[in-house]
Amino acid sequence: MALPVQKPAGISKPIETKPEISDPRHPVARLAELHEEAEETARLANLLGRSIHLAIALPVLAAATLVAGRVDWPQTVAWSLFTIGASIAVVIAYRRAIGRPFERAVLKSFSQDLNAILVFAGFAWGAGAFLALPADANIALVVLFAAVPGTAVAVLLRERESVFLFLAPVAALASFACVLRPLAGGALDAAFVLIACIAVAASAVFADSRLSRGTELPAWADLT
Protein backbone atom coordinates (compact mmCIF):
# COMPACT_ATOMS: atom_id res chain seq x y z
CA MET A 1 0.00 0.00 0.00
CA ALA A 2 1.50 3.34 -1.07
CA LEU A 3 1.78 6.00 1.55
CA PRO A 4 0.89 9.61 0.69
CA VAL A 5 3.91 11.82 0.05
CA GLN A 6 4.03 14.76 2.38
CA LYS A 7 5.95 17.97 1.73
CA PRO A 8 8.68 18.64 4.28
CA ALA A 9 7.70 21.19 6.83
CA GLY A 10 8.97 24.73 6.30
CA ILE A 11 9.23 24.51 2.51
CA SER A 12 6.89 26.81 0.69
CA LYS A 13 6.57 28.21 -2.80
CA PRO A 14 9.43 30.59 -3.58
CA ILE A 15 8.42 34.22 -3.50
CA GLU A 16 9.10 36.10 -6.72
CA THR A 17 10.89 39.37 -6.11
CA LYS A 18 10.86 42.34 -8.42
CA PRO A 19 14.23 43.49 -9.72
CA GLU A 20 15.77 46.43 -7.93
CA ILE A 21 15.79 49.80 -9.69
CA SER A 22 19.57 49.58 -9.89
CA ASP A 23 19.17 46.44 -12.00
CA PRO A 24 19.66 47.49 -15.66
CA ARG A 25 16.71 45.23 -16.60
CA HIS A 26 14.35 47.32 -14.51
CA PRO A 27 12.08 49.53 -16.70
CA VAL A 28 12.77 52.61 -14.59
CA ALA A 29 16.54 52.05 -14.83
CA ARG A 30 16.22 51.68 -18.59
CA LEU A 31 14.16 54.86 -18.74
CA ALA A 32 16.84 56.69 -16.76
CA GLU A 33 19.49 55.45 -19.17
CA LEU A 34 17.48 56.62 -22.18
CA HIS A 35 16.96 59.99 -20.54
CA GLU A 36 20.70 60.41 -19.93
CA GLU A 37 21.46 59.51 -23.54
CA ALA A 38 18.86 61.96 -24.84
CA GLU A 39 20.16 64.68 -22.52
CA GLU A 40 23.75 64.14 -23.67
CA THR A 41 22.71 64.14 -27.32
CA ALA A 42 20.81 67.41 -26.88
CA ARG A 43 23.75 69.01 -25.07
CA LEU A 44 26.24 68.00 -27.74
CA ALA A 45 23.88 69.06 -30.54
CA ASN A 46 23.55 72.49 -28.93
CA LEU A 47 27.33 72.68 -28.61
CA LEU A 48 27.63 71.89 -32.31
CA GLY A 49 25.18 74.62 -33.24
CA ARG A 50 26.86 77.23 -31.04
CA SER A 51 30.40 76.44 -32.17
CA ILE A 52 29.96 78.27 -35.47
CA HIS A 53 29.39 81.50 -33.52
CA LEU A 54 32.78 81.05 -31.88
CA ALA A 55 34.39 80.64 -35.30
CA ILE A 56 32.99 84.06 -36.21
CA ALA A 57 33.77 85.72 -32.88
CA LEU A 58 37.48 84.89 -32.77
CA PRO A 59 38.48 86.86 -35.91
CA VAL A 60 36.26 89.77 -34.85
CA LEU A 61 37.91 89.94 -31.43
CA ALA A 62 41.34 89.58 -33.04
CA ALA A 63 40.62 92.49 -35.39
CA ALA A 64 39.54 94.64 -32.43
CA THR A 65 42.76 93.72 -30.60
CA LEU A 66 44.91 94.66 -33.57
CA VAL A 67 43.17 98.00 -33.93
CA ALA A 68 43.75 98.75 -30.25
CA GLY A 69 47.32 97.43 -30.24
CA ARG A 70 48.68 99.03 -33.41
CA VAL A 71 51.78 96.84 -33.65
CA ASP A 72 54.06 96.24 -36.64
CA TRP A 73 52.52 94.37 -39.53
CA PRO A 74 54.81 91.24 -39.50
CA GLN A 75 53.66 90.46 -35.97
CA THR A 76 50.10 91.31 -36.94
CA VAL A 77 50.16 88.89 -39.86
CA ALA A 78 51.64 86.06 -37.79
CA TRP A 79 49.06 86.35 -35.02
CA SER A 80 46.22 86.78 -37.52
CA LEU A 81 47.19 83.49 -39.14
CA PHE A 82 47.07 81.74 -35.77
CA THR A 83 43.59 83.00 -34.89
CA ILE A 84 42.19 82.49 -38.38
CA GLY A 85 43.60 78.95 -38.36
CA ALA A 86 41.73 78.24 -35.12
CA SER A 87 38.49 79.57 -36.63
CA ILE A 88 38.94 77.50 -39.77
CA ALA A 89 39.51 74.39 -37.65
CA VAL A 90 36.20 75.01 -35.85
CA VAL A 91 34.41 75.44 -39.19
CA ILE A 92 35.89 72.19 -40.55
CA ALA A 93 34.82 70.24 -37.46
CA TYR A 94 31.38 71.85 -37.66
CA ARG A 95 30.89 70.90 -41.32
CA ARG A 96 31.88 67.30 -40.66
CA ALA A 97 29.24 66.90 -37.97
CA ILE A 98 26.37 69.12 -39.08
CA GLY A 99 25.17 66.56 -41.65
CA ARG A 100 24.33 64.11 -38.83
CA PRO A 101 23.57 66.39 -35.89
CA PHE A 102 21.68 63.85 -33.77
CA GLU A 103 23.98 60.83 -33.94
CA ARG A 104 25.72 60.40 -30.61
CA ALA A 105 28.89 58.92 -32.10
CA VAL A 106 29.27 61.83 -34.50
CA LEU A 107 28.55 64.38 -31.78
CA LYS A 108 31.02 62.79 -29.38
CA SER A 109 33.70 62.84 -32.07
CA PHE A 110 32.94 66.50 -32.75
CA SER A 111 33.16 67.30 -29.04
CA GLN A 112 36.61 65.70 -28.81
CA ASP A 113 37.77 67.57 -31.91
CA LEU A 114 36.44 70.84 -30.52
CA ASN A 115 38.28 70.29 -27.23
CA ALA A 116 41.57 69.91 -29.09
CA ILE A 117 40.78 72.97 -31.23
CA LEU A 118 40.03 75.05 -28.13
CA VAL A 119 43.42 74.22 -26.63
CA PHE A 120 45.07 75.29 -29.91
CA ALA A 121 42.89 78.40 -30.03
CA GLY A 122 43.90 79.26 -26.47
CA PHE A 123 47.60 79.04 -27.32
CA ALA A 124 46.99 80.96 -30.56
CA TRP A 125 45.20 83.73 -28.71
CA GLY A 126 47.69 83.78 -25.85
CA ALA A 127 50.51 84.26 -28.37
CA GLY A 128 48.95 87.63 -29.08
CA ALA A 129 50.33 88.86 -25.77
CA PHE A 130 53.75 88.60 -27.43
CA LEU A 131 52.72 89.52 -30.97
CA ALA A 132 49.66 91.77 -30.89
CA LEU A 133 50.01 93.90 -27.76
CA PRO A 134 52.34 96.90 -27.71
CA ALA A 135 55.10 96.89 -25.12
CA ASP A 136 53.59 99.95 -23.44
CA ALA A 137 50.07 98.42 -23.21
CA ASN A 138 48.23 99.60 -20.11
CA ILE A 139 46.85 97.21 -17.56
CA ALA A 140 43.26 97.57 -18.77
CA LEU A 141 44.16 96.51 -22.31
CA VAL A 142 46.12 93.49 -21.09
CA VAL A 143 43.32 92.32 -18.79
CA LEU A 144 40.68 92.79 -21.48
CA PHE A 145 42.88 90.91 -23.95
CA ALA A 146 42.88 87.86 -21.65
CA ALA A 147 39.38 88.02 -20.17
CA VAL A 148 37.14 89.04 -23.08
CA PRO A 149 37.79 86.01 -25.36
CA GLY A 150 37.37 83.67 -22.38
CA THR A 151 34.06 85.34 -21.60
CA ALA A 152 33.04 84.98 -25.25
CA VAL A 153 33.78 81.24 -25.12
CA ALA A 154 31.74 80.92 -21.91
CA VAL A 155 28.76 82.84 -23.32
CA LEU A 156 28.77 81.26 -26.77
CA LEU A 157 29.52 77.62 -25.94
CA ARG A 158 28.06 77.44 -22.40
CA GLU A 159 30.35 74.56 -21.52
CA ARG A 160 32.54 74.70 -18.42
CA GLU A 161 35.16 72.36 -19.87
CA SER A 162 35.40 74.44 -23.05
CA VAL A 163 36.12 77.57 -21.02
CA PHE A 164 38.89 75.85 -19.07
CA LEU A 165 40.54 74.40 -22.17
CA PHE A 166 40.65 77.78 -23.89
CA LEU A 167 41.35 79.99 -20.91
CA ALA A 168 44.22 78.01 -19.34
CA PRO A 169 46.75 78.60 -22.18
CA VAL A 170 45.55 82.19 -22.59
CA ALA A 171 46.18 82.94 -18.91
CA ALA A 172 49.56 81.20 -18.95
CA LEU A 173 50.93 82.91 -22.07
CA ALA A 174 49.52 86.33 -21.24
CA SER A 175 50.94 86.29 -17.72
CA PHE A 176 54.32 85.05 -19.01
CA ALA A 177 54.37 87.86 -21.58
CA CYS A 178 53.76 90.44 -18.88
CA VAL A 179 56.91 89.32 -17.06
CA LEU A 180 59.19 87.95 -19.79
CA ARG A 181 58.58 90.36 -22.63
CA PRO A 182 58.07 92.46 -20.47
CA LEU A 183 54.97 94.62 -20.75
CA ALA A 184 54.77 97.98 -19.02
CA GLY A 185 53.04 96.70 -15.88
CA GLY A 186 55.25 93.66 -15.45
CA ALA A 187 54.31 91.37 -12.56
CA LEU A 188 51.33 93.55 -11.62
CA ASP A 189 49.83 93.02 -15.06
CA ALA A 190 50.44 89.26 -14.73
CA ALA A 191 48.66 89.18 -11.38
CA PHE A 192 45.62 91.00 -12.75
CA VAL A 193 45.52 88.73 -15.80
CA LEU A 194 45.42 85.64 -13.59
CA ILE A 195 42.75 87.17 -11.34
CA ALA A 196 40.60 88.08 -14.34
CA CYS A 197 40.92 84.61 -15.88
CA ILE A 198 40.11 82.94 -12.56
CA ALA A 199 37.02 85.16 -12.26
CA VAL A 200 35.84 84.14 -15.74
CA ALA A 201 36.41 80.45 -14.95
CA ALA A 202 34.57 80.75 -11.62
CA SER A 203 31.65 82.44 -13.35
CA ALA A 204 31.51 79.58 -15.86
CA VAL A 205 31.44 77.03 -13.03
CA PHE A 206 28.69 78.95 -11.23
CA ALA A 207 26.57 79.27 -14.38
CA ASP A 208 27.03 75.59 -15.18
CA SER A 209 25.99 74.51 -11.67
CA ARG A 210 22.87 76.68 -11.80
CA LEU A 211 21.94 75.26 -15.20
CA SER A 212 22.46 71.71 -13.94
CA ARG A 213 20.24 72.30 -10.91
CA GLY A 214 17.55 73.80 -13.10
CA THR A 215 17.37 70.79 -15.41
CA GLU A 216 17.96 68.05 -12.81
CA LEU A 217 15.15 65.49 -12.44
CA PRO A 218 14.10 63.86 -9.16
CA ALA A 219 15.88 60.68 -8.20
CA TRP A 220 14.40 57.67 -10.00
CA ALA A 221 14.05 55.80 -6.75
CA ASP A 222 11.61 58.46 -5.55
CA LEU A 223 9.34 57.89 -8.54
CA THR A 224 8.35 54.34 -7.55
N, C-alpha and C positions, 0 to 999 in steps of 0.2 A: 504494500500500500504506500503510495507516494505521499510524502508530507508536504504541506504548503511551504513555499519559500517565503521567508520573511526578510524584509529589508533591515539591515543593521541599524540599530538605534543611532540617532544623531546625524544621519546622512539625509540630506534634503536636496531638492532641486537647486542647482547652482543659480545664483542671482545674477542676471545680466546687468552689467554696469555700463553707463554711457561714457564715451571717451571724454577725457578732460579737454578743456578748451586749448590747452597747450599742445595737444595732439594735433599734428598737421592734418589728420583726417577729419577733424571736427569742422562742421560747416562754418562756424563763427571764425575759427582760425583761418580757414581758407578765404573767407570774406575779408579778414584783416590783411591777408597777404595780397589779395587783389587790389585792395584799397591802397596799400603802400606802393604797389607797382604803378597804379594809375596816378598817384600823387607824384612819384618820381618822374614819370613820363611827362606830366604837365609842367613840372618845374624845369626839366631839361628843354622842353619845347619852348617855354617862355624865354629861357636863356638863349636859345638859338635865335629867336625873333629879336631879342634886344641887342644881340652882339653886333648887328649891322650898324646900330646907332653909335657904338663905340668906334667902329671903323671910320665913321664920318667925323666923330668928335676929336680923335687924336690929331689929324692934320690941321683942324681948325685951331685947336689949342696950341699946336706947334707954331702956326703962323702968327698967332697973337704973341707968343713968346719971342719970336724973332723980331717982330715990330718993336716990342718993348726993349729987347736987348741991344739991337743995332750993332752986331758984331761983324767981323770981316766975312766976306762971302765964302772963302774956302771952308771955314768952320760951319757956316750956315748950310752949305750944300751937304756936307758930311752928315750933320745931324738930321737934316731933312730926309736924307735917304734912309736913315735908321727908322725914323717915325713912319715914313710912308711904307717902308717894308713891313713894319708891324701891322699897319692897316690892311695892306694887301694880303698878308697871311690870314687875318681875320676874315676877309672877304672870300678867300679860297676855301677856308674851312666851312664857312656859311653856305657857299654854293654846293659843296659836296653833300651837305646834310639836308638842305631845304627841300630837295625832291622827295624825301621820305621823313617828314617831320614828326611822325608819331610812332616810329619804330625804335624801341628801346635800345637795341644794339647800335643803331646809327647815332642816336642821341648821346649815348655813353661815349662812343668814339669821338664825337664832336666835342664833348665836354673835356675829354683828355687832351685833345688837340688845342682847345682854347686855353687850357691851363698852361700848356707849354708856351703858347703864343704870348700869354700875359706876362710870363717871366721874361721872355725876350723883350716885350714892349716896355717892361719896367726898366730893364737895363738900357734899352734904347733911349727912353725918356731921361733916365738918370744921367746918361752921358751928356745931356744938354747942359748940365751944371758945369762941365768942362768946356763945352763947345758953343753953347748958345747964350750964356750969361756973361755980361761984361765983368771985368775984374773989379770994377767999382760999384757993382750992383748993391743996392741998399737991402736991408734986412727984409723989408716987406716983399720985394720982388723975389727974393730967394725962397721965402716961406710960401708965397703963392705958387711959385714954380713947382714946389714939391707937393703941396696940399691940394691944389685945384684938380690936377688930373686924377689923383686918388679919389677925390670926392666924385668926379665924373664917373669913374668906374663903379663906385658904390651906388650912385643914383641910377645909372643906366643898366647895369647888370643885376643889381640887388642880390648879390651872392657874396657872403662873407669870405669864402675861400678865394674868390677872384680878387677881392680887394687886397688880401694879404699877399697873394702871389705878385701882384703888380706893385704894391706899395713898398714891399721890403727892399727890392733892389733900388727903387727910387730914393728911399730914405738913406740907404747905405752910400750910394754914389754922390748924392747931393751933400751929405754931411762930410764925406771925404774931400769933396771939392772945396768946401768952405775952409778946410784946414790945410790941405795939401797944395791947392792951386797957388796961393790962397785967395779967397774973396775978401772984400773989404772988412767984413765983420768977423772973420776968422772963426774961432771956437764958439763965439756967441751965436753967430749965424747957424753953426752946426747944431747947437743945443736947441734953438728955436725950430729948426727943420725937424729934428727928432720929435719934439713935443707936438708939433702940428701933425706929423704923420701918425703918431700914437693916438691923437685925438680923433683923426679920421677913422682909424682902425677900430677904436672903441665905439664910435658912433655906428659903424657897420655892424659890430657885434650886438649892440643894443637894439638896432632896428631889426636884425635877424631874429633875435629872441622874442621881440614883440610880435613879429609876424608868425613865428612858430606857435606862440601861445594862442594867437587868434584863430589859427586853422587847426589846432589840435582837437581830436575827437576824444570822447570819454573812453576809459579803458574798456576793452572788450569784455572783460570779466564782469563788469558792472551792467552789461546789457542782457545778461541771462538770469 
